[in-house]
Structure formats: structure tokens, C-alpha cells
Amino acid sequence: MTTHPRVGAVVLSRYSSSRLPGKALMPLGGRPLLGFVLERLTHALPLDDIVVATSVESSDDPIAAFCRRQSVACYRGDLHDVAGRFAGAARTAGFDFATRINGDNAFVDIPTLRQMIAIAKDDHLDFLSNVDGRTFPVGMSIEILRTAFYIRHLNHLTRPEHLEHVTLALYQRPHLGRRLYLYNTHHPEAAGLHLAIDELSDLIFARTLVARMQAPHTHYDLARLLQLIDPPPYLSDDTEGSLASP
């Protein structure tokens, strides 16, 4: 009997966002933003394979309390060492592969996530990403890392920016690990679109999209989301500033 490696998701979330404090629990579609993200992920993974990684700071107690109410696993680590927090959550949960999801990415593309999880389960790669080239909208980033590979890599990280940006050093060292990059070839007009919730205007935009939905938000993949945007992305010239770091 063939056993596949365990692939789980680590959702990075903190309450003390500098640009939009408390956004993790601000309402979107009738539930807190973090709950919206978790609901979306459960259409690709069982809830038992999802962990929220927040900090040990008292400011993040509301996130831990939310996780307890929702029966979601919560790992708490250093606020500033996000890389260590991600690795600690993956190791503690027993994930062979950990999917990095940002807690402000409300519209992760479920079909792409399912596809990447299936590839990871083949157990041939160390790193999968749809971030290279930014062909997907900002806010649809998915990265899957072999936990043992990432922990070995973590031992060599010392620069603050590498600890804050979980995978930055891997993009700067393309020779490390067996990797695969996935690109959005079906909807190239989506490149440069900003769907991450960084500021209040992003949250208002997300609420506008959800209000236009005529079915549950989990039914909306990239193609259907693009249909909700007016004007469509390919008619917009304002993409300046949309290429955020991974």
C-alpha cells in the first residue's frame, strides 16, 4: 500500500498589522477575514491539516482565541521570526510538506491549490511556488515546501529580511532544492492585480467582490473572480505598486 506524504497548510496571521491593525478578525462575507481564508482552504484540505501560525505576543491573543472557538490548530512563535514560526508550525503539526498561506489572502485559487497539493504528494520536489514571475494576482500566492528541506535551509538564515519574508532567500538562491514553478497561462490579464488585503481600501474592494457573488465564495476561482471586477483587469492601466514581495 502506497502512502503519500502529509501535506498541510500553515496560515500566517498576526493582529498587529502596521497598515491595517486587527485586519485578521475584521468582517468579510459575514465572518472574520481569517475565518474566510480558512473556509476557502477547507475546500482543498481537511481542517485537521490546517494550522494558524501567530505570535506569542499578547496582541495576538484574539487570534488564538478565535482558533480555539473554531477548533483550528494554532501555533504561536516569535512575532518577527516569521520563517521560524512557519517551520515550527509545520514541524509541530507533523506536516511532510507545508503550504504557506498568508492570512490576508482571502481569494486563494482553490483549483491551483489542489493541483499543487497533488504535485507535492508525488514526493519528488522540495519547493513548489506560483509566485515566480507574478503571473497570478498578488494575494493568490501559494508556496509548498518540504518541511525537512526548509528546516535545513532555515539554519543558514541570519538576515532580518530573510526571517521576515519566509521564502525570500530561496528565490535568491535558485540552485537550492528540487523545485517547480507554476504560471498562470489561462488568464494573463490577471497579472498585476492586487487582491491581498493590506490596507482598508483592499478590504473594501474585497467586500465589494463578495457582495457581487451569487454563490458561496468558495465557488469563485480566478476566472470567476475576474468576472466580478469592473472594469476588467485588462482594461486598467493602474498596476503600479502591485508587485509586492513574496
N, C-alpha and C positions, 0 to 999 in steps of 0.2 A: 504494500500500500504506500503510495507516494504522499508525503506530507509537504505541504507548502509552507514557506516561512510566514511568520505572522507580520502582517503589515497593519500599522495603526497610524493614527493622526495625533499630532501634538499641536494644539491651538494656543498660540502665544497671545496673551492678553494681559493688559495692565490698566488700572483705573486712572493712573496719574499721567495721562497723555498731555503733552505740553500744549498742543494746538486745540484739543477738544477734551478737556478733563471730564472723566466719567462716561466717555462715549460707549464703553463696553456694555453698560446697562441702560443706555438711552433707548427709547422705544423705536422699533421698526417693524411694521406689519403686525402690530398687536403683541409684540414680545420684545424683550431686550435684544439689542444687537447681537450679543454673544449667543443668546438662545436661537436667534435667526440663523446664525452661522452653524451652530450645532445641528439644528434641524436639517439643514442642507446636507451636512456631512453624513447624516444617518441614512441618506439615500445611496451611499456608496460603501459605508462601513457600519458594523454593529456599534451601538453605543458603548459596549464594553471595550471597544478598540479605539476609543477617543479619550484623550486626556487634555485638560486645560492646564497650561503651564503659566502660572502667575508668580508674583514675588512674595517674599516673606514680610514685606513692609505692611504696616497697619492699613495703609491706603488701599491695599488690595484685599482686605478682609471682606468687602462686599462681593467681590468676585468669588472668593472661596465659599461664602455663604450661599450664593446663587447656585454654585455647583452642588453643594450639599442638598439643597432643595430639589434640584433636578436629577439627583443620583448620578452625577457625572464625576468621574475621577478628576482630582485636582492635585497638581504637583506644585510646590512652592519652593522657589530658589532665589538667587541673587537678582535684584532688580536690574543691575547694569550688565551683568554677565549673562546675556540672553542666550549665547551659544551654550554655556554650561547648563543653563536651565533647560534648554531644549534637549540636550544629551541626557541630563539627569531624569527628565520625564520619560524619555524613550527607554532608558535602561531600567528604571523602576517599574514601568509598565510591562516589561518583557517583550518589547517590540523588536523583531529582527530587522525590520525596516520602519523608519519613522517618516511620516508625511508632515512637512512643515506647512502649517496654515496660519496666516495672520488673523488675529481676532477681529480686525476691521475689514476683512474681505468678505462682504456679505453675499457676493454673487459668484463664488467659486463654480466653475463649469463642471457639473456633475458627470457628463459623459467623458470629459477629458480626465477627470479624477479616476473614474472607473477604469479607463484604458491604462492609465499609468500604474494603478494598483495591480492590474493583471500582468503588466510587464514586470513589475518588481517581484511578483510571486514566482516568476520563472527562475529567479535566483542567480542571474548571470551578471548583474550590474551592481555598482556601488552608489551611483548617483543618477537620478532622473530629474529633469527640470523642463518646465515650459517657459522659463524666464529669458533664456538666451535670445537676443535679438528683439525682445519686447514685441513679439507678434501678437500676443494676447493682450487684452486691456490690463492696465495697472489695476490690481485688485482681483485678478484671477490667477495669481501666482501659485503654482504647485511645485514643490520640490520633495522628492523622496530619497532618503539616504539610508544606506545600510548602517545600522547603529554601531556595529563594531568598527567599521571603517571611519565613521565620523568621530568616535571617541578617540581613536588613534590620531586622527587629524587634529583634534582639539588640544592634544598635549603640546602641539607646536605653536599654538596661538598665544600671542602676548600683546599685540597691538589693540588698543581700546576699540577701534572701529571694527576689528575682526570679532571681538567679543559681543559687540552690539548688533552687528549685521551678521546673522548666523552663517550664511554661506558665501559671503563676500570673498574670503580668502580662497575658496575653491574655484571661483571664476577667475581669480588672478593666477591660479596655478592649474592650468588645464591639463597638465600631464598626470595629475593625481587621480587614481581610481578609474574604474571602467564606468563610462558614463554614456548617457543618451539624452539628447535634447529634442523636445517635441516642439513643432512650429504650427501656428495657426495658418493653414493654407486655404481654408474654406471661406473665411471672412476677413480678407486682408484689410478691409476698411475699418476693422476694429482696432488695429494697431494704433497706439497713442491715446486711446480712450481711457479716461480716468474714472474707475469705479471704486477705488479704495476710499474708505471713509476716514479722511484725515482731518477735515475741518467741518464746521457747521454747514457750509454750502454743499459739501459732499453728502451729508446726511439728509439734507432737504432734497437733493437730487435723487437719492436712493428711495426716499419716501414717495417721491413723485412717480418713480418707476413702479414701485409696489402698488400704488393706488391705481395704476393703469392695468394691472394684471387681472385677467378674467378667470384665472385658475390659480391653484396654490403655487407659491413662488418656486417650489422645488420642480415644477414642470417647465421652468424657463431656463433653457440652456443659452449659450451665447447667441445663437441665431434668433431665438425668440426675444431675448432682451434687446437686441438691436432694433427690432420692430417697434419697441416701446419708446425709442428715443426720437425726439423731434427737435431739430432736423436730424436726419440720419447722419452718422459719423462721417461718411464720405463727402458730405456737403459742407462740413465745418472746417474752417481754416485754423481754428484756435486749438492747437495741440501743444503750445509752448508750456514747458514745465511739467508735462505729463509723464516724462520718462524718469520715474523715481528709481532709487537704488533697490536691489532685490530685498 
